[in-house]
Every structure is written in C-alpha cells, then in structure tokens.
Amino acid sequence: MRQAEISRNTAETQIQVHLNLDGSGQTDLQTDIGFFDHMLHHLARHGGFDLRVNAQGDLHIDGHHTVEDVGICIGRAFAQALGEPRGITRYGHAVTPMDEALAEAAVDVSGRPFLVFRAALPKTALGGFDAELTEEFFRAFAMNARLTLHLELRYGDNVHHCIEALFKACARALRVAVARDAREEGVPSTKGQLDI
C-alpha cells in the first residue's frame, strides 16, 4: 500500500499525519479548527484516501500556522506515499458543484510544484477558519506534494459552499491522478522520469 507518516514539530505547531493513498476515505482529524477538519474530511473521502491528522498549533494567535503546516505535512506524506510514480495516471481533472457553487481542479503529478488559485473569496471566517487560508493550505500542499495544481472557483455565493467545492474538486482530481493505469507500466513521462 502507498502510505506515509509525517511529523512536524516547531515553536508554532506540533503535527502528525498518516496518509494512505489506497484507502477508502476513512479519517481521524483533530486540528481544533472545526471547519478545517470538515474540509479535510471531504479531501480524504472524495479522494479515496485514509487520512489521520493530529495538530496542535498556536490558535491563540490565529489558524494560519496550523492550516499551513498541516498542508505541508499532508503534501510531504503524499509525495512519500506515492514514491516513484510508476504506473499512475498522472493527470487528474474534476469540476464539482456544491449547490450554487462550482469549482474546477486540474492536477499534474509532475514533480514540478506550482499552484494557480483563482477564487475571489471574501475575507470572512467559518468555524475558526479564515477563508483566505484556503489558498494557503493548497499552496503548502502543492509545493510539498511536488505537483502542479490549478484551482478555480467558477462561481458561487455561499462561502462555505465555495470552499467545499474547491476541496471536493481537488480531491476528485487527485483521485484520478494517482489511480493505477493498467496501460502504463513505467513513469508517465516522455522524459522517462518525474522528479518527485
């Protein structure tokens, strides 16, 4: 099974993550940021990953360090669990509705970390989660997973729905990208390697 455990201990956060790419969407999430746990649950459930996150952070300041560092850890776990990306689909794409909101995600498990984030989210907080931390999480994840991730909120009014659509779209695109491709025996690249 493709799985990994990552720990990160700093003056700001103490985080442990376990990720199984070949799971069934099971989660055990404890970040003390309710809305963030809710979004991570969607990431795992719709990505088909098992995910455990235990995070203690300096929430008396705000949620920024916790959210960003969890993104770092999940990204590192993703890269480690994937290992040498032989036989994977590599690319994934999903367009996901959440009631009135519609989000799109495109992923390339390329070894070239990059994030394009196009979502005009208002400066508001949901369950202790500042909406602007959505981009921070995905940036930390993409950079440390060493993948290219494009996320776009096409439209939406309810901020909860908008952010949830982005997480679900990312999850579905990742699910496709890491899936085994029966026709691909090696690394899916004309270079013969991906720099993961």
Summary of the structure (lengths in Angstrom):
residues: 196
radius of gyration: 15.8
end to end distance: 17.9
largest distance: 51.0
contacts: 715
relative contact order: 0.21
helix: 34%
strand: 32%
